[in-house]
Amino acid sequence: MDIVSDNHRSSSNNRDLFRGLHLIFKNPLTTLGMGILFILMVAALFAPYLAPYPDQGRGLSNLRQRLEPPGADHLLGTDNLGRDILSRIIFGARISLQASVAVILFVVIIGVPLGLVAGYFGGKIDDLIMRFADMILAFPSYLLAIAIVASLGPSLLNALIAITVPWWPWYTRLMRSQVISLKELQFVESARAIGVSHWRIMFRHILPNCLSPIIVQATMDMGYIILAIASLGFLGLGTQPPTADWGVMVSNGREFFMTQWWISTFSGAAIFLTVLAFNLVGDGIREALDPKIRWRFQKN
C-alpha cells in the first residue's frame, strides 16, 4: 500500500510539473524571454549558414573594410580588423550558450549529489561536505574565478573550470535544504519501514521532489554564467582571439568607443538581451512551479 501511495505521489508531482510548465506560456514576459532564447539557439546551431560572413565570424580579418559603420554590406558594421560584427555576434552566441550549458551541467552534477548526501545522512558527512562548501563560498566568486584562470592560463576551458569551482556550493546548499525538509515526511518514513535502501530512497523518492527549485535556479544561473564568461573574456582570461566571444568583442571596442561605438555596443547588447531572456524565463518557471502563486496564471 505504501509503495502504491508513493508511486501515486510521484506521478502527481510529475503532473504538477508538466502543468506548471504549460502555464509558463500564459506569462507574456516569459514568452518573450523564450522567444529571444529560441532565436539565439537557432543562430548558434546554424551559425555557418545564417552569418553573412562565416569566415569573418570564425576570425578571418579583412583590413580593407576595418571600422566601417553599420550599412547595407555590414548591417552592424565591422571591427578594428574588418570583421563583420553581426557574424561575430552569431558565432559568439554558439560559444556563450555551449559554455553556459557546460557549466550548469558540471555544477549540477557536482552540487546536487553532494547536497543530497549531506541532507539525507546528516552528522559528520553533512559537516564535512558543508564546511568544504562554506570554505569555497568564503571567497568572492569572481575573485576566486579570476585567481583560478590566471593560475591555469587564459583559455575557454580554464574559464569554465574557474566558474564551476565557486558555483557548485550554491546547488549543494539548495539541495541540502530541500532534502532536510523532505526526509522526515511520511512517504519517506514508509519507504524506510518496508526496507527500501537509502540510495533508492534518495534517488527514487526524494530527488524527484527536489527538481523544481533546481530547474529554476539553473535557468536563472544560465544568464549569470554567460555574464561571467563575458567578464573573463573582457579581461583577456577567457576565450582567446580569433574565436568570437561577446566579452572579447566588448573589450576590443573600448579604445574605439567614442568614434566607432558599434563594436562594443552591439556585442554588449547581445549579452544584455541573453541575460535578460534567461532571467525572464527563470522567473516564469519559478512562478509556474510554485503552487502558492500559480493561481496568477490560472485566472481565466
C-alpha positions in Angstrom: 0.0 0.0 0.0 2.9 2.4 0.9 4.5 1.7 -2.5 1.3 2.4 -4.3 0.8 5.6 -2.4 4.4 6.7 -3.0 4.1 6.0 -6.7 0.8 8.0 -6.8 2.6 10.9 -5.1 5.4 10.8 -7.6 3.1 10.7 -10.6 1.1 13.5 -9.0 4.2 15.6 -8.7 5.1 14.9 -12.3 1.7 16.0 -13.4 2.1 19.2 -11.4 5.5 19.8 -13.0 4.1 19.5 -16.6 1.0 21.5 -15.7 3.3 24.3 -14.3 5.4 24.2 -17.5 2.3 24.5 -19.6 1.2 27.6 -17.6 4.5 29.3 -18.3 3.3 30.3 -21.8 0.5 32.3 -20.2 3.1 34.8 -18.9 3.9 37.3 -21.8 7.3 38.2 -20.3 8.3 34.6 -20.1 7.2 34.0 -23.6 9.3 37.0 -24.7 12.3 35.5 -23.0 11.7 32.1 -24.6 11.4 33.8 -28.0 14.8 35.6 -27.5 16.4 32.3 -26.4 14.9 30.4 -29.3 16.4 32.9 -31.8 19.8 32.7 -30.1 19.7 28.9 -30.2 18.8 28.8 -33.8 21.5 31.3 -34.6 24.0 29.2 -32.6 23.0 25.9 -34.3 23.0 27.3 -37.8 25.7 30.0 -37.4 27.7 29.0 -40.6 24.5 29.3 -42.6 23.0 32.4 -41.0 26.1 34.5 -40.6 26.5 36.8 -43.7 30.3 36.4 -43.5 31.0 33.0 -41.9 34.8 33.2 -42.3 34.9 36.5 -40.6 32.7 35.1 -37.8 35.4 32.5 -37.3 38.1 35.2 -37.1 39.3 35.9 -40.7 40.5 39.5 -41.0 39.6 41.9 -43.8 41.6 45.1 -43.1 40.4 46.8 -46.3 37.0 47.2 -44.6 38.0 47.9 -41.0 35.9 50.1 -38.7 33.1 50.5 -41.2 29.8 51.8 -39.7 26.6 49.9 -40.0 25.3 49.8 -43.6 24.0 47.7 -46.4 27.1 45.5 -46.7 27.6 45.1 -42.9 24.4 45.6 -41.0 26.1 46.1 -37.7 29.4 47.4 -39.0 32.9 46.0 -38.8 35.5 45.8 -36.1 39.2 47.0 -36.0 40.2 44.0 -38.1 37.5 44.4 -40.7 35.3 41.5 -39.4 31.6 41.7 -39.7 30.1 42.4 -36.2 26.8 40.5 -37.0 28.7 37.4 -38.0 30.9 37.6 -34.9 27.8 38.0 -32.7 26.1 35.0 -34.2 29.2 32.8 -33.8 29.7 34.2 -30.3 26.2 33.0 -29.4 27.4 29.5 -30.0 30.3 29.9 -27.7 28.3 31.5 -24.9 25.4 29.0 -25.0 27.6 26.0 -25.1 29.8 27.3 -22.3 26.9 28.2 -20.1 25.2 24.7 -20.6 28.6 23.0 -19.8 29.0 25.0 -16.6 25.4 24.3 -15.5 25.8 20.6 -16.1 29.0 20.5 -14.1 27.7 22.4 -11.1 24.5 20.3 -11.1 26.4 17.0 -11.4 28.7 18.1 -8.5 26.5 20.1 -6.3 23.2 18.2 -6.3 24.5 14.7 -5.3 26.6 16.3 -2.6 23.7 18.2 -1.2 21.5 15.1 -1.4 24.0 13.0 0.6 24.6 15.8 3.1 21.0 16.4 3.8 19.9 12.8 4.0 22.7 11.3 6.1 23.5 14.4 8.2 26.1 14.1 11.0 29.7 14.1 10.2 29.1 13.6 6.4 27.0 16.7 6.4 29.6 18.7 8.4 32.4 17.6 6.1 30.6 18.5 2.9 29.1 21.7 4.1 32.3 23.0 5.7 34.1 22.4 2.4 31.3 24.3 0.6 31.4 27.1 3.1 35.2 27.4 2.6 34.7 28.0 -1.1 31.8 30.4 -0.6 34.0 32.4 1.8 35.9 33.8 -1.2 34.2 36.3 -3.6 33.1 34.3 -6.6 34.6 36.5 -9.3 37.8 37.0 -7.5 38.2 33.2 -7.0 37.4 32.6 -10.7 40.0 35.2 -11.8 42.6 33.6 -9.5 41.9 30.1 -10.8 42.0 31.0 -14.5 45.1 33.2 -14.0 46.9 30.3 -12.4 45.8 27.8 -15.1 46.3 30.1 -18.0 43.8 32.0 -20.2 41.5 29.7 -22.3 37.8 28.9 -22.6 38.2 25.5 -20.8 40.1 27.0 -17.9 37.5 29.8 -17.7 34.7 27.1 -17.4 36.6 25.4 -14.7 37.2 28.7 -12.8 33.5 29.5 -13.0 32.4 26.0 -11.9 34.5 25.9 -8.8 32.8 28.8 -6.9 29.3 27.9 -8.3 28.6 24.3 -7.2 28.3 25.0 -3.5 25.1 27.0 -4.1 23.4 23.9 -5.5 24.7 21.8 -2.6 23.2 24.2 -0.1 19.9 24.4 -2.0 19.6 20.7 -2.4 20.5 20.0 1.2 17.8 22.4 2.5 15.2 20.6 0.2 16.3 17.2 1.4 16.1 18.1 5.1 12.5 19.3 4.6 11.5 16.1 2.9 13.4 13.3 4.6 11.1 13.2 7.7 7.8 13.2 5.7 5.6 10.2 5.9 6.3 8.8 2.4 10.0 8.6 3.2 9.4 7.0 6.6 7.1 4.4 5.0 9.8 3.6 2.5 12.3 3.1 5.3 9.8 0.9 7.2 9.4 -1.6 4.4 13.2 -1.9 3.9 13.9 0.3 0.9 17.6 1.1 0.6 18.9 4.5 1.5 20.2 5.1 -2.1 16.9 4.1 -3.6 15.0 6.5 -1.2 17.4 9.3 -2.1 17.4 9.0 -5.9 14.0 7.5 -6.5 11.8 9.2 -3.9 13.5 12.4 -2.6 15.4 13.7 -5.6 12.4 13.9 -8.0 10.6 16.1 -5.4 13.5 18.5 -5.3 13.8 19.1 -9.1 11.6 22.2 -9.3 13.9 24.6 -7.4 17.0 23.1 -9.1 15.4 23.8 -12.5 14.5 27.3 -11.6 18.0 28.0 -10.2 19.7 26.5 -13.2 17.6 28.5 -15.6 18.3 31.8 -13.9 22.0 31.0 -13.4 22.5 30.5 -17.2 22.3 34.2 -17.7 24.8 35.0 -14.9 27.2 32.3 -16.2 27.1 34.0 -19.7 27.9 37.3 -17.9 30.7 35.7 -16.0 32.2 34.2 -19.2 31.9 37.5 -20.9 33.6 39.2 -17.9 36.6 36.8 -18.1 36.8 37.3 -21.8 36.7 41.1 -21.3 39.7 40.7 -19.0 41.6 38.5 -21.5 41.2 35.4 -19.3 38.6 33.5 -21.3 38.1 32.8 -24.9 41.2 33.8 -26.9 41.2 35.5 -30.3 40.4 34.9 -33.1 37.4 32.9 -31.6 34.3 35.0 -31.4 33.3 35.9 -27.9 31.0 38.7 -26.8 33.2 39.8 -23.9 36.3 39.9 -26.1 34.3 42.0 -28.6 33.3 44.5 -26.0 37.0 44.7 -24.8 38.2 45.2 -28.4 35.9 48.1 -28.9 36.9 50.1 -25.8 39.6 52.2 -27.5 37.3 53.0 -30.4 34.1 53.6 -28.5 33.9 57.4 -28.9 34.1 57.2 -32.7 33.3 53.6 -33.6 30.6 52.9 -31.0 29.1 49.9 -32.7 31.9 47.4 -31.9 31.2 47.4 -28.2 27.5 48.4 -28.3 26.1 45.6 -30.3 28.1 42.9 -28.6 27.2 44.4 -25.2 23.5 44.4 -26.3 23.8 40.7 -27.1 25.0 40.0 -23.6 22.2 42.1 -22.1 19.4 40.5 -24.1 20.6 37.0 -23.3 20.9 37.6 -19.6 17.5 39.3 -19.6 15.9 36.4 -21.5 17.2 33.8 -19.1 16.0 35.9 -16.1 12.5 36.3 -17.6 12.3 32.5 -18.3 13.6 31.7 -14.8 11.1 34.0 -13.1 8.3 32.5 -15.2 9.3 28.9 -14.3 9.6 29.8 -10.6 6.1 31.3 -10.6 4.6 28.5 -12.6 6.1 25.8 -10.4 5.3 27.5 -7.1 1.8 26.4 -6.0 1.4 29.4 -3.8 1.5 31.9 -6.7 0.4 29.5 -9.6 -3.1 30.9 -9.3 -1.9 34.0 -11.2 -1.6 32.0 -14.3 -4.8 30.0 -13.8 -7.1 33.0 -13.8 -9.4 32.9 -16.8 
